[in-house]
Amino acid sequence: MATVCPHVKEIRKVKPSAKGCEECLKLGDTWVHLRMCLICGNVACCDSSKNRHATKHFQAVHHPIMQSIEPGENWRWCYVDEMEV
């Protein structure tokens, strides 16, 4: 029996907050891949990036679900349940 993430009900229709990682852009830094928070639209860098802003966004505001916004990728991740949704 597959486990269903209860946090999917929190997903909202959002627009990306920036064309790159918001925090890296402010710092003049670079990133590897981009993720978008599906609760508020924050765009942040992945855990393969040195700053890990997507994870830091989750830790700061507890928005559970993000989505890859890399071309050709179509997946979402719940930080709370540590699973694809």
C-alpha positions as CSV (number, residue, x, y, z in Angstrom):
1,M,0.0,0.0,0.0
2,A,1.5,3.3,-1.1
3,T,2.0,6.1,1.5
4,V,0.2,9.3,0.6
5,C,1.8,12.6,1.7
6,P,-0.8,14.6,3.7
7,H,1.0,17.9,2.8
8,V,-0.1,17.8,-0.8
9,K,-3.3,19.6,0.2
10,E,-1.2,22.6,1.1
11,I,0.0,23.1,-2.5
12,R,-1.1,26.4,-3.9
13,K,-1.1,27.9,-7.4
14,V,2.1,30.0,-7.2
15,K,4.4,31.9,-9.6
16,P,8.2,31.8,-9.3
17,S,9.5,34.6,-7.2
18,A,12.6,35.1,-9.3
19,K,14.4,33.9,-12.4
20,G,17.1,32.3,-10.3
21,C,17.8,31.5,-6.6
22,E,16.6,34.7,-4.8
23,E,19.2,34.5,-2.1
24,C,22.1,33.6,-4.4
25,L,21.1,36.5,-6.7
26,K,21.3,38.9,-3.7
27,L,24.7,37.5,-2.7
28,G,26.0,37.5,-6.3
29,D,26.5,33.8,-6.0
30,T,25.8,30.8,-8.2
31,W,23.7,27.7,-7.9
32,V,23.5,24.2,-9.5
33,H,19.7,23.5,-9.8
34,L,16.6,25.5,-8.9
35,R,13.6,24.5,-6.8
36,M,10.3,26.4,-6.2
37,C,8.3,26.3,-3.0
38,L,4.7,25.2,-3.9
39,I,3.3,27.1,-0.9
40,C,4.7,30.6,-1.6
41,G,6.6,30.5,-4.9
42,N,10.1,31.1,-3.4
43,V,12.8,30.1,-5.9
44,A,15.9,28.7,-4.3
45,C,18.9,26.5,-5.0
46,C,19.1,22.7,-4.4
47,D,21.1,20.8,-1.9
48,S,23.8,20.2,-4.6
49,S,24.4,24.0,-4.5
50,K,26.8,25.2,-1.8
51,N,24.2,27.5,-0.2
52,R,21.3,25.0,-0.1
53,H,18.7,27.8,0.0
54,A,15.7,25.5,-0.8
55,T,16.3,23.5,2.3
56,K,17.0,26.6,4.3
57,H,13.7,28.1,3.2
58,F,11.9,24.9,4.5
59,Q,13.8,25.1,7.8
60,A,12.9,28.8,8.2
61,V,9.2,28.8,7.2
62,H,8.3,25.1,7.3
63,H,6.7,25.1,3.8
64,P,6.7,21.3,3.2
65,I,6.6,20.9,-0.6
66,M,8.9,22.1,-3.4
67,Q,9.2,21.3,-7.0
68,S,12.1,21.1,-9.4
69,I,11.9,23.9,-11.9
70,E,14.8,22.6,-14.0
71,P,13.9,22.1,-17.7
72,G,13.0,18.4,-18.4
73,E,12.4,17.6,-14.7
74,N,8.9,17.1,-13.3
75,W,9.0,16.0,-9.7
76,R,8.0,17.3,-6.3
77,W,9.5,16.7,-2.8
78,C,8.0,16.8,0.7
79,Y,10.6,17.8,3.2
80,V,8.5,16.7,6.2
81,D,7.7,13.2,4.9
82,E,11.0,12.9,2.9
83,M,9.3,11.6,-0.1
84,E,8.4,12.4,-3.7
85,V,4.8,13.5,-4.1
